[in-house]
Amino acid sequence: MKLPVNNISISTVNGPGCRLVIWVQGCSLHCPGCFNPNTHKFDARAEKSVNDLIKHINAESQIEGITISGGEPLMYPEALIALLKGINRNLTRILFSGYTLEEI
């Protein structure tokens, strides 16, 4: 299974503590004022194996959690669920979405 990824980095500003942040590639919402318009275009070349992402995340010893942003992470529900199930259960999780709670 694959997830299109624009960027992966370590951050202390995308949630509490030191976090690994994944920005997915692809979004059809085009929210006004979006911080990441460069992540809107769908690009299959950006695809990363979910298993490789899990290994990468679980190997990061200094993080306390992950943040998933985009693009729109919820456009890839199966890959996202597999990723979240595979990572260390002790890591906190934050997900940014342009969908409303009613839409989710």
C-alpha positions as CSV (number, residue, x, y, z in Angstrom):
1,M,0.0,0.0,0.0
2,K,1.3,3.5,-0.8
3,L,0.7,7.0,0.4
4,P,1.7,10.1,-1.7
5,V,4.1,12.2,0.4
6,N,5.2,15.7,-0.3
7,N,7.6,16.0,2.6
8,I,8.7,14.4,5.9
9,S,10.5,16.3,8.6
10,I,11.1,16.6,12.3
11,S,9.4,19.6,13.9
12,T,8.7,21.2,17.2
13,V,6.0,23.6,15.8
14,N,3.4,21.2,14.3
15,G,2.1,20.0,17.7
16,P,3.4,19.4,21.2
17,G,7.0,18.2,21.6
18,C,9.3,16.9,18.9
19,R,7.3,15.3,16.1
20,L,7.7,13.6,12.8
21,V,5.5,15.5,10.3
22,I,4.2,13.9,7.1
23,W,2.7,16.2,4.5
24,V,0.7,14.1,2.0
25,Q,0.6,15.1,-1.7
26,G,-2.8,15.7,-3.3
27,C,-5.9,17.7,-2.3
28,S,-9.1,18.5,-4.2
29,L,-10.5,20.8,-1.5
30,H,-8.5,24.0,-2.3
31,C,-9.5,25.7,1.0
32,P,-9.2,29.5,1.0
33,G,-6.0,30.5,2.7
34,C,-4.4,27.1,2.6
35,F,-0.9,27.1,4.0
36,N,0.3,24.4,1.6
37,P,-1.0,25.0,-1.9
38,N,2.1,23.2,-3.3
39,T,0.6,20.0,-2.0
40,H,-2.6,20.2,-4.0
41,K,-1.4,18.5,-7.2
42,F,-1.8,14.7,-7.4
43,D,1.5,13.2,-8.2
44,A,2.0,9.4,-8.3
45,R,5.7,9.9,-8.3
46,A,5.4,11.0,-4.7
47,E,4.1,7.7,-3.5
48,K,5.9,6.0,-0.6
49,S,5.3,2.6,0.8
50,V,3.3,2.6,4.0
51,N,5.5,-0.1,5.4
52,D,8.6,2.0,4.7
53,L,7.0,5.0,6.4
54,I,6.1,2.9,9.5
55,K,9.7,1.7,9.7
56,H,11.0,5.3,9.4
57,I,8.6,6.6,12.1
58,N,9.3,3.7,14.5
59,A,13.1,4.2,14.1
60,E,12.9,7.8,15.2
61,S,13.8,7.6,18.9
62,Q,13.6,11.4,19.7
63,I,10.0,12.0,18.7
64,E,7.0,11.9,21.0
65,G,4.4,11.9,18.2
66,I,3.5,12.3,14.5
67,T,1.6,15.0,12.7
68,I,-0.1,14.3,9.4
69,S,-0.9,17.3,7.2
70,G,-1.2,18.0,3.5
71,G,-2.6,18.1,1.0
72,E,-5.6,16.2,2.4
73,P,-4.7,13.1,4.4
74,L,-8.3,11.9,4.6
75,M,-8.3,11.4,0.8
76,Y,-6.2,8.3,1.5
77,P,-8.2,6.6,4.3
78,E,-6.9,3.0,3.8
79,A,-3.3,4.0,3.7
80,L,-3.7,6.3,6.6
81,I,-5.4,3.7,8.7
82,A,-2.6,1.2,7.9
83,L,0.0,3.8,8.8
84,L,-1.6,4.7,12.1
85,K,-2.1,1.0,13.1
86,G,1.5,0.2,12.3
87,I,3.3,2.9,14.3
88,N,4.4,2.7,17.9
89,R,1.3,3.0,20.1
90,N,3.1,5.3,22.5
91,L,3.3,8.1,19.9
92,T,0.8,10.8,20.0
93,R,-1.1,11.6,16.7
94,I,-2.3,14.8,15.2
95,L,-4.1,15.0,11.9
96,F,-4.9,18.2,10.1
97,S,-7.8,18.1,7.6
98,G,-9.8,20.6,5.6
99,Y,-13.0,18.5,6.0
100,T,-15.6,19.4,8.6
101,L,-16.5,17.0,11.4
102,E,-19.8,16.4,9.7
103,E,-18.0,15.4,6.4
104,I,-15.6,13.1,8.3
